[in-house]
Each structure stands twice: as C-alpha cells, then as structure tokens.
C-alpha cells in the first residue's frame, strides 16, 4: 500500500517530463523527501538481493555492472535533497537530514558488510587476470573490491557492529557541525547606527550594508555580516579599527563561543571516531586510510609538499607584514598589526606599490560579463556553447539554467548557476550534479550540473560587481562544472569528478590561470557603465601585482592544511581539547600571530562536514598540476592552443576516473609535472 501510494503521488517515482529530464522543482515539496528515501532504499535493497540471489557464476556484468547500475532511484533522491539542503535549507529540511543521514549510513553499511555480496565481488576480483576487461572496467572492478574492503567487509562480526555504530555517529556529528556553522554565520551581525561608523567605506559597500539592514528590519541603519561578500570589503576599506576587529572576531570565533552552537566537542569526538575506524580497518591513522586512494598515497608525501612550501611562504608573509607595520608607523600610529588589520593595510600597500585599488577593478567585473567570459573561453578552447533556457524548472529565482552544446550542435548537458548569498545557503562555492554522465544499454545519459556561489548581490542601481577573488572563484567552480559536463565515461562511479581528491581540483584550478590572463581579460572585462574594455595599463597593474600578498594567501592556506593533517594523523582514539590541539599544531609550524589559519577547526567545513578530511592539501597538490599544465599553453605562444585543448579535454575532462590520475596527466602533458611553475606563480622561488 505504502509503495503504491509513494509511486503515484511522489514526484521522484514518476517520469520527469521536464526538458532533458531535469528535476521538476515545481512539483517537489519537503513532504516528498522522507517517503522517497524510504521507498528508494527499499528498491535498492531489492536490487542488491537480486544480485546476491543470481544463481549464475559471478561475472563482471552480473555483479560489478549490476552494482553500478543499482540504486538509481536512491541516487536521484539524494542528489536533489542534499543539493537543496545546502542551497535552500531550513529547520524542516535539517530535521529530515537528521533522520535520513543515519538511515543512509545504515543502508550503506548493510551493503558493504554483506558477506554474500562481498563473496561475489571477491570472486570476480580474484579472476580479474582471466577476464578481458577494458581499462575502465578494470578500474571499476578495483574500485568496488577496494570499496568493500575499506567499507569493513573483512571485519569480524563484533568489529562490524562497532564499525556500524561509528559510521552512524559520524554521519550525525558531521551534519550537526555543518548546521552549527550555518547558524553561526547567519546569527552574527554588525549593526551600525551612525554615519561615522562608515568611515572609509566605498558607496557600493555602504549601499550593501543599507540593503542588508532593510532585509533584517533595521531601517535607517547598516548591517555587515560574516558572509565573505560583506565581510571582506568592510575589512579592506573601513578605517574604524575597532569595528574591523569586532567583525573579524565574529568570523574566526564561529563554533567556538561555548554556547549551543559550539563545535569543539563535535570535532574532538569526530577525530577520535575516525582514528578508531581507521584502526579497525588496520590503518595507523585516518590519513593513511584516506590517502591510500589518492595521488599522494601516504601522509609523509603530503607533509613533504607542505613543508617544501611553508618556509619560503612564511618568509614572504613576514616581509608583507613588515611592509604593513612600517605603513602603520609612517601614518603616526603606534599599534602592532593584528589579523583584522591585514586586509586594510594590504589594500593600502598595494595601492602604494602598484597604484592599484580593488575599487578600480570591480566595475569591469559585472557578474554577467564574467559568466559570458568563461562561456566564451570554453567556446574558444573546446567549441562548446551555452544557451540560456527559460523552460527548465528552477529552485530559486536567482538560479539560471543553460543548455550546453558541442561544436556540432549536439546536446552535452544542463548547467544551473546560483551565485548570490542568502540565509538558506551555506557559505562558500561548490559544484555538484543532479545527474552524472554515464552510458547504459547503448544510451548516453547526459549530465545535469550545478555551480553555487556567494558573490555580492546587485545593490541599488549597481549590478553585481565581483572582486578579483570572486572572479577566480567563479572560474574555479566552472572548471569543476566542465569536468562534469564534458565527461565521456561508461560508468557513473567513474564519471566526471569521480577522481582522486588531489586530482579533482586540477580541472578547476587551471581555469584560474586563464581568467586573469591579458588575452582572456580583454574578451570579458568591460566597464559596466561605459562598455569600454579594461585598459592595458590596468591589465599591466594586475600583472605587476599578481604576486602581491601571496605570502599571506599561501600561509593561511598551508596552515589549514597542516591543521587538517595533524587532526587526522592521530594514532590513539583520545578526545583532545580542540582549542589547545589547534594552538599547538599552529605553534609547531611557526604561524605568525598576524595571520589566522584560513579555517579554524570549529568552522572547518571541508574536513568535518564535507569530504575533504585529510584532503585539504589537495588544492596545493593540484596547483602543482595546474601551474605546470598552463605553462604548456603559455610556452606554445597561444593560450587557446587547440591541439593542447583537445588533449586536455580527451585525457582529463572526458576521462573522469577511468585510469590512474598520473597516467592521464602524462598522456595530456607528455611528462610528470614540475613544481617550478607553481613556485614562480606564487613568487616563492
């Protein structure tokens, strides 16, 4: 009865008669999610039972392919629900998530810990040398076998039970951590009542504060938040040092205020559970468990890279600090530079050294022009086009939808963009899929991809104007989108961004090399009022200042990477004092007090609520790849080099995780990557 009712009334179990079978957001309500999860889990269980009960000899097709094809209904529900819980959340969505997360943890464990199913997978794996498998099929077989082993299939019964409990608790703690960070972010507000409090702020930043105040019911006042589009302009331009301190401390103390949203106990408990889980599986640390499947392979290799970069980066950062401290004294002040002063004085030093102010650049980065810029770049490199559609259901008015076509006009996929902040959306920027690309029964299943950001909204008569950092972020996430859109794999488990974590950031980060290149800038950076292209002297100033503040940005990033690794190379399941642990970790590497780790433990979503535990280093690991790869385009004399672009599409964007990541890189580049271009780009050599 329940199944029948669910099928007829629930939009997840009817044919989606939308363009390209995109999610029918106009039909999906919150009440549909929980019944949909329950029904989809039951359907997946039945599919698993069918694989187990198949009397035929275990084969690649009736075990491995069957596993990869199973659970499509559940994947459909998960992809929509978790996307909405990040971009359109509320109390009831979070309530559903608290019910669903342990359900999914249990369901996944029921599969991974099923001895009969594992025996079938193992039987196929053990005769792999006798099977005539393609490279992609071999990769899929290896992925499933290792997935079962790493999912606890070889554990004794008592250990399996403990493993289940750990997974269930971790799923709930991770959820609670993320919810607390979002609530803390939405809760903090700097309310200003006097015009004197606005000293130094440009008109557009004042307007932003006024509009935020109206939205929050503070008519005639100004409000600034710890959302980055609000916080960074305030820190850069406000001459009120006391207010900069108040706002910045609101940001860096997220989850560390000893109240109901405090995350210290959660992070300490999660670190303990991760050690225990790794030990159960025979690994000395959680990092050893995670890194085994990444390009780095082990923690030593990660620390080796981080340490190689740390000393030169710290030296540059100290020089940057000294330049700012000198300016403080030259202005007749006698205070010591603090972390909340960095953006303000960095802006002033940049102006003095390079005659460049962020205010000069923003008018050239209207969000619509930047989007057109990345679209045009993609057209020049790969011949793909983006046509906006008005007939595809959207989940919010800010969302735009595009059909992506290949150079011959054939359909590639659908892209959603969602770029403005709101209280229902978590901070940061990300890419994911409502549907991943795959091939099944001779049919090409096209991808449905989304990019989400938190960029400055239009204010008054002024359109949404981006900072250089925002432009980099938009291009970065678009690189992930291309990885999903241009995928050409057979199996969903290997398609698109299903690569090692320290390779997945390569296609996103290489796009950042293009966005500020003079040849590309001239094609999209037009003044939003005059329509004039960005002048050559401004482009030269951008180039001259490209290494400015790189000590700071490298050090704050590396500090967070060390912090992640230190939490996850613990060998004993002991609950640590979170603040004390963090303090010792950062003292050990000699982090200067004027710089705070890019993420402190209590709001480090990447590693405690996302999938980056023991993986935050991957951005710099991938930057070695992207810097080396882009240098090939530069050395060719043509940043639109078609031969290189074609190889890059074939061996990187289209290949997903169908082969070893380094093999794919070498097929594109012809050699292993060198660290030299990265050191040069960041001014660390």
C-alpha positions, 0 to 999 in steps of 0.5 A, spaced: 500 500 500 505 504 502 509 503 495 503 504 491 501 510 494 509 513 494 509 511 486 503 515 484 503 521 488 511 522 489 514 526 484 521 522 484 517 515 482 514 518 476 517 520 469 520 527 469 517 530 463 521 536 464 526 538 458 532 533 458 529 530 464 531 535 469 528 535 476 521 538 476 522 543 482 515 545 481 512 539 483 517 537 489 515 539 496 519 537 503 513 532 504 516 528 498 523 527 501 522 522 507 517 517 503 522 517 497 528 515 501 524 510 504 521 507 498 528 508 494 532 504 499 527 499 499 528 498 491 535 498 492 535 493 497 531 489 492 536 490 487 542 488 491 538 481 493 537 480 486 544 480 485 546 476 491 540 471 489 543 470 481 544 463 481 549 464 475 557 464 476 559 471 478 561 475 472 563 482 471 556 484 468 552 480 473 555 483 479 560 489 478 555 492 472 549 490 476 552 494 482 553 500 478 547 500 475 543 499 482 540 504 486 538 509 481 532 511 484 536 512 491 541 516 487 536 521 484 533 522 491 539 524 494 542 528 489 536 533 489 535 533 497 542 534 499 543 539 493 537 543 496 539 542 503 545 546 502 542 551 497 535 552 500 535 549 507 531 550 513 529 547 520 524 542 516 529 540 511 535 539 517 530 535 521 529 530 515 537 530 514 537 528 521 533 522 520 535 520 513 543 521 514 543 515 519 538 511 515 543 512 509 549 510 513 545 504 515 543 502 508 550 503 506 553 499 511 548 493 510 551 493 503 558 493 504 558 488 510 554 483 506 558 477 506 554 474 500 555 480 496 562 481 498 563 473 496 561 475 489 565 481 488 571 477 491 570 472 486 570 476 480 576 480 483 580 474 484 579 472 476 580 479 474 587 476 470 582 471 466 577 476 464 578 481 458 576 487 461 577 494 458 581 499 462 575 502 465 572 496 467 578 494 470 578 500 474 571 499 476 572 492 478 578 495 483 574 500 485 568 496 488 573 490 491 577 496 494 570 499 496 568 493 500 574 492 503 575 499 506 567 499 507 569 493 513 567 487 509 573 483 512 571 485 519 569 480 524 562 480 526 563 484 533 568 489 529 562 490 524 557 492 529 562 497 532 564 499 525 556 500 524 555 504 530 561 509 528 559 510 521 552 512 524 555 517 529 559 520 524 554 521 519 550 525 525 556 529 528 558 531 521 551 534 519 550 537 526 557 541 525 555 543 518 548 546 521 552 549 527 556 553 522 550 555 518 547 558 524 553 561 526 554 565 520 547 567 519 546 569 527 552 574 527 551 581 525 554 588 525 549 593 526 551 600 525 547 606 527 551 612 525 554 615 519 561 615 522 561 608 523 562 608 515 568 611 515 572 609 509 567 605 506 566 605 498 558 607 496 557 600 493 559 597 500 555 602 504 549 601 499 550 593 501 550 594 508 543 599 507 540 593 503 542 588 508 539 592 514 532 593 510 532 585 509 533 584 517 528 590 519 533 595 521 531 601 517 535 607 517 541 603 519 547 598 516 548 591 517 555 587 515 555 580 516 560 574 516 558 572 509 565 573 505 561 578 500 560 583 506 565 581 510 571 582 506 570 589 503 568 592 510 575 589 512 579 592 506 576 599 506 573 601 513 578 605 517 574 604 524 579 599 527 575 597 532 569 595 528 574 591 523 576 587 529 569 586 532 567 583 525 573 579 524 572 576 531 565 574 529 568 570 523 574 566 526 570 565 533 564 561 529 563 554 533 567 556 538 563 561 543 561 555 548 554 556 547 549 551 543 552 552 537 559 550 539 563 545 535 569 543 539 566 537 542 563 535 535 570 535 532 574 532 538 569 526 538 569 526 530 577 525 530 577 520 535 571 516 531 575 516 525 582 514 528 578 508 531 575 506 524 581 507 521 584 502 526 579 497 525 580 497 518 588 496 520 590 503 518 595 507 523 591 513 522 585 516 518 590 519 513 593 513 511 586 510 510 584 516 506 590 517 502 591 510 500 586 512 494 589 518 492 595 521 488 599 522 494 598 515 497 601 516 504 601 522 509 609 523 509 608 525 501 603 530 503 607 533 509 613 533 504 609 538 499 607 542 505 613 543 508 617 544 501 612 550 501 611 553 508 618 556 509 619 560 503 611 562 504 612 564 511 618 568 509 614 572 504 608 573 509 613 576 514 616 581 509 608 583 507 607 584 514 613 588 515 611 592 509 604 593 513 607 595 520 612 600 517 605 603 513 602 603 520 608 607 523 609 612 517 601 614 518 603 616 526 600 610 529 603 606 534 599 599 534 602 592 532 598 589 526 593 584 528 589 579 523 583 584 522 588 589 520 591 585 514 586 586 509 586 594 510 593 595 510 594 590 504 589 594 500 593 600 502 600 597 500 598 595 494 595 601 492 602 604 494 606 599 490 602 598 484 597 604 484 592 599 484 585 599 488 580 593 488 575 599 487 578 600 480 577 593 478 570 591 480 566 595 475 569 591 469 567 585 473 559 585 472 557 578 474 554 577 467 560 579 463 564 574 467 559 568 466 559 570 458 567 570 459 568 563 461 562 561 456 566 564 451 573 561 453 570 554 453 567 556 446 574 558 444 578 552 447 573 546 446 567 549 441 562 548 446 556 553 447 551 555 452 544 557 451 540 560 456 533 556 457 527 559 460 523 552 460 527 548 465 524 548 472 528 552 477 529 552 485 530 559 486 529 565 482 536 567 482 538 560 479 539 560 471 539 554 467 543 553 460 543 548 455 550 546 453 552 544 446 558 541 442 561 544 436 556 540 432 550 542 435 549 536 439 546 536 446 552 535 452 548 537 458 544 542 463 548 547 467 544 551 473 548 557 476 546 560 483 551 565 485 548 570 490 548 569 498 542 568 502 540 565 509 538 558 506 545 557 503 551 555 506 557 559 505 562 558 500 562 555 492 561 548 490 559 544 484 555 538 484 550 534 479 543 532 479 545 527 474 552 524 472 554 522 465 554 515 464 552 510 458 547 504 459 544 499 454 547 503 448 544 510 451 548 516 453 545 519 459 547 526 459 549 530 465 545 535 469 550 540 473 550 545 478 555 551 480 553 555 487 556 561 489 556 567 494 558 573 490 555 580 492 548 581 490 546 587 485 545 593 490 541 599 488 542 601 481 549 597 481 549 590 478 553 585 481 560 587 481 565 581 483 572 582 486 578 579 483 577 573 488 570 572 486 572 572 479 577 566 480 572 563 484 567 563 479 572 560 474 574 555 479 567 552 480 566 552 472 572 548 471 569 543 476 562 544 472 566 542 465 569 536 468 562 534 469 559 536 463 564 534 458 565 527 461 565 521 456 565 515 461 561 508 461 560 508 468 557 513 473 562 511 479 567 513 474 564 519 471 566 526 471 569 528 478 569 521 480 577 522 481 582 522 486 581 528 491 588 531 489 586 530 482 579 533 482 581 540 483 586 540 477 580 541 472 578 547 476 584 550 478 587 551 471 581 555 469 584 560 474 590 561 470 586 563 464 581 568 467 586 573 469 590 572 463 591 579 458 588 575 452 582 572 456 581 579 460 580 583 454 574 578 451 570 579 458 572 585 462 568 591 460 566 597 464 559 596 466 557 603 465 561 605 459 562 598 455 569 600 454 574 594 455 579 594 461 585 598 459 592 595 458 595 599 463 590 596 468 591 589 465 599 591 466 597 593 474 594 586 475 600 583 472 605 587 476 601 585 482 599 578 481 604 576 486 602 581 491 600 578 498 601 571 496 605 570 502 599 571 506 594 567 501 599 561 501 600 561 509 593 561 511 592 556 506 598 551 508 596 552 515 589 549 514 592 544 511 597 542 516 591 543 521 587 538 517 593 533 517 595 533 524 587 532 526 587 526 522 594 523 523 592 521 530 594 514 532 590 513 539 582 514 539 583 520 545 578 526 545 583 532 545 581 539 547 580 542 540 582 549 542 589 547 545 590 541 539 589 547 534 594 552 538 599 547 538 599 544 531 599 552 529 605 553 534 609 547 531 609 550 524 611 557 526 604 561 524 605 568 525 600 571 530 598 576 524 595 571 520 589 566 522 589 559 519 584 560 513 579 555 517 579 554 524 577 547 526 570 549 529 568 552 522 572 547 518 567 545 513 571 541 508 574 536 513 568 535 518 562 536 514 564 535 507 569 530 504 575 533 504 578 530 511 585 529 510 584 532 503 585 539 504 592 539 501 589 537 495 588 544 492 596 545 493 597 538 490 593 540 484 596 547 483 602 543 482 598 540 476 595 546 474 601 551 474 605 546 470 599 544 465 598 552 463 605 553 462 604 548 456 599 553 453 603 559 455 610 556 452 606 554 445 605 562 444 597 561 444 593 560 450 587 557 446 592 552 443 587 547 440 591 541 439 593 542 447 585 543 448 583 537 445 588 533 449 586 536 455 579 535 454 580 527 451 585 525 457 582 529 463 575 532 462 572 526 458 576 521 462 573 522 469 576 516 473 577 511 468 585 510 469 590 512 474 590 520 475 598 520 473 597 516 467 592 521 464 596 527 466 602 524 462 598 522 456 595 530 456 602 533 458 607 528 455 611 528 462 610 528 470 609 535 472 614 540 475 613 544 481 617 550 478 611 553 475 607 553 481 613 556 485 614 562 480 606 563 480 606 564 487 613 568 487 616 563 492 622 561 488 
